Amino acid sequence: MSTVHVVALGGSLLRPEEAADRSMWMGQFRQLVVHLEGNGRKIAFVVGGGLPAREGIELAKDTVRDPRRLDQIGIAGTRLNATVLQQVLLEIGCDVAPNVPHTVDEARQALESHHVVVMGGTVPGHTTDTVAVRLAAALHARHCIIATNVSHVYSKDPRKHEDAEALTELTLAELAEITGIGEPLEPGASAVVDPVAVQVATDSGMSLAVLDGRDLSRLDRALDGELFEGTLIKA
C-alpha cells in the first residue's frame, strides 16, 4: 500500500516578491513531487488563497457584508492557486488528478487512481488548513504538514512580541492555548494554524507539523520522516 501524505501549502508560497524566487520555488516544487511519485508515494496538496483571495475579498468587502459570501470569494482564490500547481505538474507528466476537487471526499477518491491531487478550499468557514487536516484524517495519514511562510509555531505573535519563542515541539492542547480552538477566522484572515483545524486535529488525534515552505528542503525532510526545522505538534 502506498504511503499517503497531506500538505497544506500557504498561498503566499506561490508568490515570493522576487520573480527569480518564484521560478526557483516552482522548480523545487516540481522536483519534490517527481521524487515522491518516483518512490511510489501519494500526496495531496491543499493550497491556500494568498494574494488572489485577499485581493478578491478586499474588492468586494465594502458591498458584500455576508462573511460566507466573502469566504466564497476566498475559496475561488484557493482554487485558482490549486489550478496553477496542478497545471505545472501536468506539464511535466506527473500523475495528477485532472480536476481540482471541491470536497474532501472527491480528493480521497481521486487519490485512489492518481499519485497527486491538488485542491483548494471547500466550504465557507473552513480554511485550507482545516481541509488538509480533514483530508489527512480521511486518508488515515500519519500526520498533516502545514507549510507556510513562518519557520515555527511561536509562544506568542513574533510580530508584536520581541520575546516570542520559537517552539520545536508541543502538544495539540498547548497549540490550542496559543491559537485558540474551534473559532473560525474572519474572511481573509490568517493564523499559523487555523483554530478550526486545531479542533479537527484534536478530535481526530492527528499530529501536525508546521514549517517554512519557502525552503522546500524542509518539507522534503519532513515528508521523509527525517528531523526538520520547524514545529512538531503531537496528538
C-alpha positions, 0 to 999 in steps of 0.5 A, a space after each residue: 500500500 502506498 504511503 499517503 501524505 497531506 500538505 497544506 501549502 500557504 498561498 503566499 508560497 506561490 508568490 515570493 516578491 522576487 520573480 527569480 524566487 518564484 521560478 526557483 520555488 516552482 522548480 523545487 516544487 516540481 522536483 519534490 513531487 517527481 521524487 515522491 511519485 518516483 518512490 511510489 508515494 501519494 500526496 495531496 496538496 491543499 493550497 491556500 488563497 494568498 494574494 488572489 483571495 485577499 485581493 478578491 475579498 478586499 474588492 468586494 468587502 465594502 458591498 458584500 457584508 455576508 462573511 460566507 459570501 466573502 469566504 466564497 470569494 476566498 475559496 475561488 482564490 484557493 482554487 485558482 492557486 490549486 489550478 496553477 500547481 496542478 497545471 505545472 505538474 501536468 506539464 511535466 507528466 506527473 500523475 495528477 488528478 485532472 480536476 481540482 476537487 471541491 470536497 474532501 471526499 472527491 480528493 480521497 477518491 481521486 487519490 485512489 487512481 492518481 499519485 497527486 491531487 491538488 485542491 483548494 478550499 471547500 466550504 465557507 468557514 473552513 480554511 485550507 488548513 482545516 481541509 488538509 487536516 480533514 483530508 489527512 484524517 480521511 486518508 488515515 495519514 500519519 500526520 498533516 504538514 502545514 507549510 507556510 511562510 513562518 519557520 515555527 509555531 511561536 509562544 506568542 505573535 513574533 510580530 508584536 512580541 520581541 520575546 516570542 519563542 520559537 517552539 520545536 515541539 508541543 502538544 495539540 492542547 498547548 497549540 490550542 492555548 496559543 491559537 485558540 480552538 474551534 473559532 473560525 477566522 474572519 474572511 481573509 484572515 490568517 493564523 499559523 494554524 487555523 483554530 478550526 483545524 486545531 479542533 479537527 486535529 484534536 478530535 481526530 488525534 492527528 499530529 501536525 507539523 508546521 514549517 517554512 515552505 519557502 525552503 522546500 528542503 524542509 518539507 522534503 525532510 519532513 515528508 521523509 520522516 527525517 528531523 526538520 526545522 520547524 514545529 512538531 505538534 503531537 496528538 
